[in-house]
Amino acid sequence: MQKRLGFIGVIIHNRRKTAPLVNNILTEFGDLIIGRMGIPHVKKEYSVIVVIVDASTDELGALTGKLGKLEGVSVKSALSKEEI
C-alpha cells in the first residue's frame, strides 16, 4: 500500500465529554501520526484538532471512520496526490 502525506481536521462538540474518546482513537493510530495541533474554544465547548499523517488510503479511512462514528465529532481529511 502506498503511504502518502495527509491531514485530518476534527471538530469536537462538547469537548469535555468527547475529547477523551478522540484522544483514545488517536493514540490507537499513533504510528500513522506525524504531528497534531489542538485548539480549544473554551467559551463554546468546542475544540479543533489538526492531525498530520503518513498513511495509506485504507489506514486513513479506518482512522477517520472511527472518529466519525463518535457523537459530536465532525471529520474531514485529505491525502497528497503523490507517494512520499
N, CA, C and O of each residue as an XYZ file, in Angstrom:
336
protein
N       0.821     -1.185      0.000
C       0.000      0.000      0.000
C       0.868      1.252      0.000
O       1.846      1.341      0.742
N       0.506      2.203     -0.827
C       1.247      3.459     -0.878
C       0.866      4.349      0.300
O      -0.311      4.555      0.598
N       1.887      4.862      0.951
C       1.651      5.829      2.023
C       1.833      7.215      1.447
O       2.735      7.466      0.648
N       0.950      8.116      1.871
C       1.015      9.493      1.405
C       0.842     10.444      2.578
O       0.260     10.097      3.606
N       1.357     11.636      2.401
C       1.220     12.679      3.407
C      -0.196     13.220      3.363
O      -0.755     13.415      2.284
N      -0.771     13.462      4.509
C      -2.129     13.973      4.544
C      -2.456     14.645      5.855
O      -1.613     14.769      6.744
N      -3.710     15.080      5.957
C      -4.160     15.712      7.194
C      -5.592     15.291      7.495
O      -6.342     14.864      6.618
N      -5.938     15.427      8.765
C      -7.298     15.197      9.230
C      -7.689     16.409     10.051
O      -6.964     16.809     10.962
N      -8.823     16.989      9.736
C      -9.385     18.079     10.532
C     -10.530     17.523     11.355
O     -11.432     16.876     10.823
N     -10.492     17.776     12.654
C     -11.509     17.244     13.565
C     -12.103     18.395     14.361
O     -11.374     19.175     14.974
N     -13.431     18.501     14.351
C     -14.120     19.463     15.207
C     -14.888     18.660     16.249
O     -15.684     17.780     15.923
N     -14.630     18.984     17.495
C     -15.251     18.262     18.608
C     -16.254     19.184     19.279
O     -15.899     20.269     19.739
N     -17.502     18.753     19.335
C     -18.561     19.464     20.038
C     -18.652     18.847     21.429
O     -18.551     17.629     21.571
N     -18.838     19.658     22.438
C     -18.873     19.169     23.826
C     -17.557     18.477     24.173
O     -17.515     17.276     24.441
N     -16.489     19.267     24.159
C     -15.146     18.720     24.285
C     -14.888     17.985     25.592
O     -14.106     17.034     25.604
N     -15.503     18.382     26.673
C     -15.253     17.696     27.954
C     -15.692     16.233     27.898
O     -15.053     15.358     28.481
N     -16.782     15.988     27.195
C     -17.306     14.617     27.097
C     -16.585     13.812     26.013
O     -16.273     12.639     26.216
N     -16.323     14.439     24.869
C     -15.890     13.701     23.693
C     -14.377     13.682     23.483
O     -13.860     12.725     22.906
N     -13.663     14.694     23.927
C     -12.220     14.775     23.685
C     -11.449     13.543     24.176
O     -10.554     13.079     23.469
N     -11.757     13.001     25.344
C     -11.027     11.793     25.771
C     -11.220     10.610     24.812
O     -10.296      9.823     24.611
N     -12.405     10.482     24.226
C     -12.661      9.400     23.275
C     -11.852      9.606     21.996
O     -11.312      8.652     21.437
N     -11.771     10.859     21.534
C     -10.973     11.188     20.347
C      -9.504     10.888     20.620
O      -8.824     10.297     19.781
N      -9.017     11.286     21.771
C      -7.608     11.051     22.119
C      -7.287      9.554     22.179
O      -6.195      9.142     21.787
N      -8.220      8.745     22.661
C      -8.005      7.292     22.695
C      -7.840      6.725     21.288
O      -6.981      5.874     21.060
N      -8.659      7.190     20.344
C      -8.564      6.718     18.963
C      -7.259      7.194     18.337
O      -6.591      6.425     17.646
N      -6.887      8.452     18.569
C      -5.627      8.963     18.013
C      -4.433      8.189     18.560
O      -3.466      7.945     17.838
N      -4.496      7.809     19.815
C      -3.427      7.005     20.406
C      -3.357      5.625     19.747
O      -2.270      5.107     19.493
N      -4.510      5.042     19.476
C      -4.575      3.732     18.820
C      -3.904      3.757     17.443
O      -3.301      2.769     17.026
N      -4.012      4.895     16.736
C      -3.437      5.040     15.406
C      -2.153      5.883     15.432
O      -1.773      6.474     14.421
N      -1.509      5.930     16.563
C      -0.338      6.786     16.765
C       0.806      6.547     15.799
O       1.579      7.466     15.526
N       0.934      5.335     15.275
C       2.032      5.049     14.346
C       1.855      5.752     13.001
O       2.811      5.834     12.230
N       0.664      6.257     12.701
C       0.418      6.990     11.452
C       0.632      8.498     11.606
O       0.784      9.216     10.618
N       0.642      8.963     12.844
C       0.615     10.403     13.124
C       2.016     10.991     13.161
O       2.893     10.513     13.881
N       2.207     12.048     12.362
C       3.465     12.790     12.356
C       3.410     13.905     13.404
O       4.384     14.142     14.117
N       2.278     14.578     13.489
C       2.110     15.661     14.450
C       0.655     16.055     14.551
O      -0.173     15.664     13.728
N       0.356     16.836     15.575
C      -1.012     17.302     15.766
C      -1.026     18.620     16.503
O      -0.108     18.943     17.257
N      -2.093     19.382     16.270
C      -2.275     20.647     16.962
C      -3.742     20.728     17.365
O      -4.630     20.489     16.547
N      -3.987     21.060     18.602
C      -5.355     21.194     19.094
C      -5.590     22.572     19.670
O      -4.770     23.095     20.425
N      -6.718     23.155     19.306
C      -7.091     24.479     19.796
C      -8.471     24.381     20.456
O      -9.445     24.056     19.777
N      -8.578     24.653     21.757
C      -9.892     24.633     22.401
C     -10.584     25.986     22.271
O      -9.931     27.029     22.315
N     -11.882     25.968     22.114
C     -12.702     27.182     22.170
C     -13.476     27.059     23.470
O     -14.598     26.554     23.493
N     -12.873     27.520     24.536
C     -13.348     27.267     25.894
C     -14.779     27.768     26.106
O     -15.595     27.058     26.693
N     -15.092     28.964     25.645
C     -16.416     29.544     25.895
C     -17.545     28.765     25.232
O     -18.667     28.748     25.738
N     -17.258     28.123     24.110
C     -18.305     27.414     23.379
C     -18.193     25.900     23.484
O     -18.959     25.180     22.844
N     -17.250     25.406     24.284
C     -17.078     23.968     24.492
C     -16.792     23.190     23.203
O     -17.234     22.052     23.045
N     -16.051     23.812     22.289
C     -15.610     23.168     21.061
C     -14.094     23.020     21.103
O     -13.414     23.738     21.836
N     -13.579     22.106     20.327
C     -12.145     22.003     20.084
C     -11.938     21.688     18.618
O     -12.764     21.025     17.990
N     -10.824     22.170     18.072
C     -10.437     21.852     16.710
C      -9.064     21.191     16.783
O      -8.147     21.717     17.414
N      -8.929     20.041     16.137
C      -7.654     19.330     16.104
C      -7.280     19.119     14.644
O      -8.108     18.709     13.830
N      -6.031     19.400     14.325
C      -5.491     19.094     13.003
C      -4.400     18.055     13.207
O      -3.478     18.254     13.999
N      -4.511     16.948     12.489
C      -3.567     15.837     12.622
C      -2.874     15.631     11.276
O      -3.541     15.484     10.252
N      -1.541     15.619     11.273
C      -0.762     15.351     10.069
C      -0.396     13.871     10.093
O       0.117     13.366     11.091
N      -0.664     13.175      8.977
C      -0.456     11.731      8.930
C       0.410     11.313      7.742
O       0.513     12.027      6.744
N       1.023     10.151      7.873
C       1.707      9.450      6.799
C       0.992      8.108      6.722
O       1.295      7.196      7.491
N       0.027      7.982      5.779
C      -0.865      6.829      5.805
C      -1.310      6.430      4.407
O      -1.249      7.224      3.469
N      -1.753      5.202      4.287
C      -2.394      4.743      3.051
C      -3.868      5.160      3.105
O      -4.357      5.592      4.149
N      -4.557      5.030      1.997
C      -5.977      5.381      1.983
C      -6.781      4.476      2.921
O      -7.723      4.936      3.567
N      -6.419      3.211      2.999
C      -7.115      2.291      3.898
C      -6.898      2.675      5.359
O      -7.841      2.676      6.150
N      -5.663      3.001      5.713
C      -5.360      3.400      7.092
C      -6.073      4.694      7.457
O      -6.627      4.823      8.548
N      -6.053      5.652      6.534
C      -6.731      6.925      6.785
C      -8.227      6.690      6.947
O      -8.857      7.278      7.826
N      -8.798      5.837      6.106
C     -10.217      5.532      6.200
C     -10.591      4.876      7.518
O     -11.642      5.172      8.087
N      -9.741      3.990      8.002
C     -10.000      3.332      9.286
C      -9.996      4.345     10.432
O     -10.856      4.311     11.311
N      -9.020      5.236     10.403
C      -8.913      6.253     11.455
C     -10.080      7.227     11.400
O     -10.741      7.455     12.413
N     -10.341      7.801     10.240
C     -11.417      8.792     10.138
C     -12.791      8.150     10.353
O     -13.710      8.792     10.862
N     -12.923      6.882      9.962
C     -14.179      6.175     10.197
C     -14.494      6.040     11.670
O     -15.629      6.258     12.093
N     -13.487      5.679     12.454
C     -13.690      5.553     13.902
C     -14.010      6.898     14.535
O     -14.890      7.001     15.389
N     -13.277      7.939     14.101
C     -13.541      9.274     14.646
C     -14.943      9.752     14.270
O     -15.658     10.317     15.098
N     -15.324      9.522     13.027
C     -16.616      9.994     12.538
C     -17.810      9.320     13.173
O     -18.914      9.864     13.145
N     -17.609      8.142     13.749
C     -18.701      7.434     14.419
C     -19.019      8.019     15.798
O     -20.082      7.757     16.360
N     -18.100      8.805     16.330
C     -18.327      9.398     17.654
C     -19.370     10.505     17.562
O     -19.341     11.335     16.654
N     -20.284     10.497     18.512
C     -21.307     11.546     18.555
C     -20.643     12.893     18.834
O     -19.811     13.007     19.735
N     -21.012     13.907     18.061
C     -20.487     15.249     18.278
C     -19.115     15.493     17.668
O     -18.437     16.452     18.037
N     -18.693     14.632     16.729
C     -17.391     14.796     16.089
C     -17.588     14.932     14.583
O     -18.245     14.100     13.959
N     -17.011     15.993     14.001
C     -17.009     16.201     12.551
C     -15.588     15.987     12.048
O     -14.633     16.468     12.658
N     -15.442     15.263     10.931
C     -14.117     14.906     10.423
C     -14.028     15.142      8.917
O     -14.944     14.794      8.171
N     -12.925     15.730      8.480
C     -12.595     15.855      7.055
C     -11.128     15.509      6.904
O     -10.328     15.771      7.803
N     -10.762     14.910      5.748
C      -9.365     14.518      5.549
C      -8.983     14.611      4.092
O      -9.837     14.677      3.207
N      -7.685     14.614      3.858
C      -7.146     14.610      2.500
C      -5.748     14.016      2.524
O      -5.029     14.117      3.518
N      -5.373     13.385      1.397
C      -4.017     12.858      1.207
C      -3.398     13.523     -0.019
O      -4.104     13.938     -0.939
N      -2.079     13.617     -0.017
C      -1.363     14.162     -1.177
C      -1.588     13.256     -2.374
O      -1.920     12.080     -2.222
N      -1.408     13.808     -3.561
C      -1.614     13.028     -4.787
C      -0.493     12.030     -5.018
O      -0.705     10.976     -5.618
N       0.692     12.361     -4.545
C       1.855     11.511     -4.799
C       2.357     10.856     -3.529
O       2.233     11.398     -2.431
N       2.932      9.665     -3.708
C       3.556      8.942     -2.608
C       4.744      9.730     -2.094
O       5.443     10.383     -2.869
N       4.977      9.672     -0.785
C       6.138     10.354     -0.220
C       7.226      9.356      0.120
O       8.287      9.742      0.609
